[in-house]
């Protein structure tokens, strides 16, 4: 999907459809005035959340990743009109998860994402670059689907 932003109006389109901030604001209202990009503030947070709601179609995944996407992608866009391929956002998340899951030998430890459901603790998220082996013990061995249907969605590569 092609994402385009027009700096002087703050409008954003995914392909040819204008993206409204309202859906993301209903979930988490960072910016009542709408979208922005090119820095790490509330407007970029609103845009990252809105984009992830569209790309992932999963609010839990959007909520877990939008701040990282804001910092690593949205904040780095120019303070001007922009074009972005949604695959860049997908690749960022997949690469972050793969890096996160690497074991001491450099190989991915498991073909799961860094989001899982633990019957004791509920949905958990590892911070990027930190592996909490204690949270992957028997108590948390019932890893449910990764929150973004990332692995099951054909737009996402399998890890």
N, C-alpha and C positions, 0 to 999 in steps of 0.2 A: 504494500500500500504506500502510496506517495503522500507525504505530509508536507503541507506548505503553510507558511505563516506570512502575514502582511504586517510589518512592524508598525506603521502609522495608525492602524486601526485595531491591532491586537487580534485580528481574525485568523483562524486556523482552519484548514480544510484537510480532510482525509480523502484522497482521490478528488472527486468533484463535490463532495458533501461537506458543508460547513459544520465544524465541530462546535457545539454549544457548551459553555461551562456549567450549565444548570445541573446536569446529571451528576457531575463530580462534586459540585457544591452541595448537593443534597447529602452526599456521603461525608464530605469533609470540606468545609467552607474556609479555605485559606485566603481567597481573594474575591471579595464581592464585586470587584470591577472587572474580573475576567482574567484572560491569559496574558502572560508576558514570557520573555525568554532572554538569555544572554547574561544572566546573573543568578544568584542563588536565593531568591526571595519567594514571596507568597504567590505571585503570578506564575512563575515557573513551576512551583509546586502544584498549582491548580492545573496547569497544562499537562504536566507529567501524569497526574492522576487521571485526567480525562483521556489522555492517549492510551494509558494502560487499560482503562475500562473498555475502550474500543478494541484494542489489539488482543487483550487476554480474554475479554468477555467474562471476567471472573473478578468480583469485587475484592475477595480475600487476597488474590494475587496482586491486584492493583494496589491495595493498601500496604502490602508487604514490600513492594518494590518501588513505589513512586518517588520516595525521597532519594534513593540511590540513582534512579533514572534522572531525576532533577539535577543532582550533583554532577553526574558523569556525562550527561548528554544535553539536557535542556539548558543548563547554566552555561555551557560552552558554545552554544549557538551564537552567531553574531547578533548584535543589537541592530538588526536590519531584517529585510525579508529573508526567509530561509526556505530551503527544501531539504527534506530528510526522508530517507526510506525507512519504513517501519522495521525492516529487517535489521537495521542498526540497533534498535532497542531490543529486539529478540536476541540478537547475537550478544549484546552486552550481558543480558540476564543469563543466557546459556553459558557463556564464558566465565562469568562470575561464579556460577554454580559449579562448573567443572573445576575451576581453580580451588574453590572451597573444599571440594570433596577429594582432592588429591591426597594420597597417603604419603608416608615418608619416602617411598620409592618413586614418587612422581606420577604414579598411575591413579586413575580415578577409582576411589574405594568402592563405590556402589553406583548403580544406575538409577539413582533417585535424585530428586531435587533437594534443596536445603530447607524445604518446608514439609513438615509432616504433622500428622495428628497423633498425639500421644494420649492414650486413654486416661492417664493421670493428670497431665499438664495441659491438655488441649492443643491447639495449633501452636507450633513453635517455629521460630526462625533462627537460624544461625547467623551471626554477623559475618560479613564478608571476610574471608581469610582466617576465620577462627573455627576450629573443629572442637566441639565439646563431646568427646568420646563418652563421657559419663552420661550424657543425655541420649546416647544411642545404645544404652544397655538393654537388658531384657524388658524392663518396664516400658520402654519406648520402641520395642521391636515391631510393634504393629503399625508400621508406617502405612498410612493410607495414601491415596492418590496425592501427588504433588499438587499444590493449590492451583496451579495454572493449567491444568490439563495440558501443560506444556508438552509432556512426553506423548500424550495421546492425540494432540492436535497436529494435523499434517503440516501446518506451517512451521512447526518447530522440529529441529533435528532430534533424533534420539541420542541420549548420552549413555 
